[in-house]
Amino acid sequence: MKNHSLPRLDENEAIRQKLLSFCRLKPGEIWRDPKREHKIACVDAADSIQVQELMEGELATLAIHDPPYNLVAFETRSVKEFIFWCKKWITTTSAALGDNSSLYVWLGADQNDGFQPLPDFMIMMREFREFSSRSIITMRNQRGYGTQKNWMAVRQECLFYVKGNPIFTVQYTDIPKVLRGYYKEINGKNTENLERSKSENIRPGNVWVDVQQVFYRMDENVNGCYAQKPLKSIERLILASSREGDLVLDFFGHSGSTLIAAERLKRKCFIADNDPVYCEIMIRRLERFRRYGKTGWQNSNPFQQELHGVEETEQPVLLELW
Ligand SMILES: C[S@@+](CC[C@H](N)C(=O)[O-])C[C@H]1O[C@@H](n2cnc3c(N)ncnc32)[C@H](O)[C@@H]1O
């Protein structure tokens, strides 16, 4: 089968412009899921009026944000401007989160530029007294850069903040526990590490080495998207910090990984992107997942019919409804 991939849309403005004519949402508009209660919104995360329109008075348990950093959008902007902008969407997020809720923010740290914007973002967050810091998760990428004169850069950071006292459910990896000989006295009995275990597998902790970065051979790959987070990473956050039926937010949706993860885990998701093309990709990704059980487009792309005249070749499947 011929591979109909799409180039990175941030580097191909001509194609992005062409795709705009296939988009159901215009800036400011919201798509309401006819099957469940998800919403996909073409709104600016920093605009409090637009975010209020999206929320319609509902409050979320969890927000997972992955803002653009070190990307075209901020190439010409200073760290100061970036942080000023972050303050705005942290304000809209805070208003959209309930009293006992969790906030995760994926953020880069440029090792060639004072590790920005991570340190200034952390300092800025201290102004938001309603949020307390909980952890920094580091996820290991498989691909890296800068191997000859430096340690290969393979890390992605995710900051974890909480409001109040939210739910937290311990998660486990697929990696079997092998540590033996770690003794501890429990109720007067000397117990060995594996006897005390709640699981045969180890916990991920806050350094994740077991998540595969998305690449073109994976089912969940969405051609055209350039910043896709692995479903496994988002599902781990959702499972730890929400319950079934809870509302999960993502104001920088892009490929819609948070939406698909929420759908699979029976959470409701309000997801936004200020670009109509990514909103359309998210709607199509959800529709395709429901129809064919596919989480992405491994050998094709969300616009294969319009761009290449290629019909869908997957067989429809019956997914369990919730
Ligand atoms: C790093 S990507 C997010 C990737 C996403 N986590 C995924 O797994 O696909 C950032 C996204 O934020 C969107 N964006 C940039 N500025 C925005 C704003 N002010 N409001 C909403 N979305 C914005 C961009 O269009 C881009 O798609």
The ligand as an ORCA input file, in Angstrom:
! r2SCAN-3c Opt
* xyz 0 1
  C       3.036     20.962     21.761
  S       1.503     20.912     20.902
  C       0.536     19.835     21.932
  C       0.732     18.365     21.608
  C      -0.290     17.450     22.229
  N      -0.027     17.220     23.626
  C      -0.350     16.091     21.508
  O      -0.083     15.064     22.148
  O      -0.665     16.044     20.337
  C       0.868     22.524     21.187
  C      -0.430     22.873     20.481
  O      -0.914     24.104     21.061
  C      -1.591     24.856     20.071
  N      -1.637     26.256     20.539
  C      -0.688     27.214     20.443
  N      -1.099     28.367     21.021
  C      -2.335     28.130     21.512
  C      -3.296     28.914     22.229
  N      -3.039     30.182     22.539
  N      -4.466     28.351     22.579
  C      -4.743     27.050     22.245
  N      -3.878     26.262     21.572
  C      -2.692     26.786     21.217
  C      -0.774     24.623     18.806
  O      -1.573     24.837     17.641
  C      -0.327     23.160     18.979
  O      -1.171     22.313     18.254
*
